[in-house]
């Protein structure tokens, strides 16, 4: 709070330190300013109101309150509220104009937000069809009061819910959010676009893909990451958002959203995933060891022969070059197997999204599983279209994509292991703006009643102890978190799962 005084000439104004700070002026020994300079601190329309008050012959001896906007370097104004009084002598001559002022920005913004919420809720009530909020003028007042009471109760329940609930206007700016959204996720009303609370990767997907499609459809749901503006924590949320028309124009819509905090579920999932991955690596340990032993035996054998021939002087340069190339190839083979196994085993939930070759990701998944298929005399093949090479990139958490593919290949192996000529194919191609990875196997087709439920969390057809039921539901979550798609194709002649990731433009 601060004080100010204007002398009888109305040319000079005295400002105390408190008001100096509110106005954003530099503190100095000189607290006297020209009134004309003082008025330039305010918006022209507000300065005009203040000037009119000074020059008026009325309003003596009674306080007058004004709200003024200070022009700041930032686009948002700062508000002050000032209470002024004109003082005169016994002859009625103006002696002094004095006032006090206080910071009112937070008060004004709070009222604006409340007004927005009130208007918005009125729109919601108008948008709900008859007979809930009928516009019949002759409707019984008691019934209306009853409905209004029920509506207030509904808002109260929403506000106390542990789940996120909110509305945005047609521009995407939140005008109402319940306490969970405010206190845990840090979402504020009237401040920012909803997308500004999302992680950079999800924000881009939301603005480029989700929002444009949402304007033409009824709803969208999926996993997104909200960055709390209070704690800075990345919070995974299962979000449902839908558009509600409130007028005849396509732009006359608001967006309602609900969300569930997935942190506890993620902890349980990550624990089960870790156990599943270790179990899978344990199952494949013998095959991986065998796969490494083959190229290792070649390296050791060739190294010994080279030493013997060199000691006897029987090694020519051309033969030496070929043997060294063979050793190098098998060294790379071992390196691929180890890197792929490490990629599957490590934790990935906090990895950043990075640019990776889509062909290399699929190849690493193929390498992890190949020996297991060979050992049991099952066919595993990898086909890649000529239009894709190692320069074709995706922005992903590569470990999670490998996890999805290895899980699908493991499921396919289980489906064909009792077939004499069982086979599995991996196909990598480009479909419009997506890279498409297909896992196709010769196993029996999945019955419709199982296919309808198999994407649900914890659903499994495997015996107790042999599956967590997280594989397909988690694969779908990972795909959608990457802005991609994951689905089962019931129309295919064979069992076919499709995983799509967005293409990145080449330089």
Buried (B, 14 or more C-beta within 10 A) or exposed (E): EBBBBBBBEBEBBBBBEBBBEBBEBEEEEEBEBEBEEBBEBBEEEBBEEBBEBBEEEEEEEEEBEBEBBBBEEEEEBBBBBBEBBBEEEEEEEBEEBBBBBBBBBEEBBEEEBEEBBEEBBEBBEEBBEEEEBEEEEEEEEEEEEEBEEEBEEEBEEBBEBEBBBBBBBBEBBBBBBBBBBBEBBBBBBBEBBBBBBBBEBBBBBBBEEBBEEBEEEEEBBBBBBBBBBEEEEBBBBBBBBBBBEBEEEEEEBBBBBBBBBBEEEBEEBEEBBEEBBEBBBEEBEEBBEEBBEEBBEBBEEBEEEBEEBEEEEEBEEEEEEEBEEBBEEBBEBBEBBEEBBEBBEEEBBEEEBEEBBBBBBBBBBBBBBBBBBBEEEBBBEBEBEEEBEEEBBBBBBBBBBBBBBBBBBBBBBBBBEEEEEBBBBBBBBBEEEBBBBBBBBBBEEBEEEEBEEBBEBEBBEEEEEEBBBBBBBBBBBBBBBBBBBBEBBEEEEBBBBBBBBBBBEEE
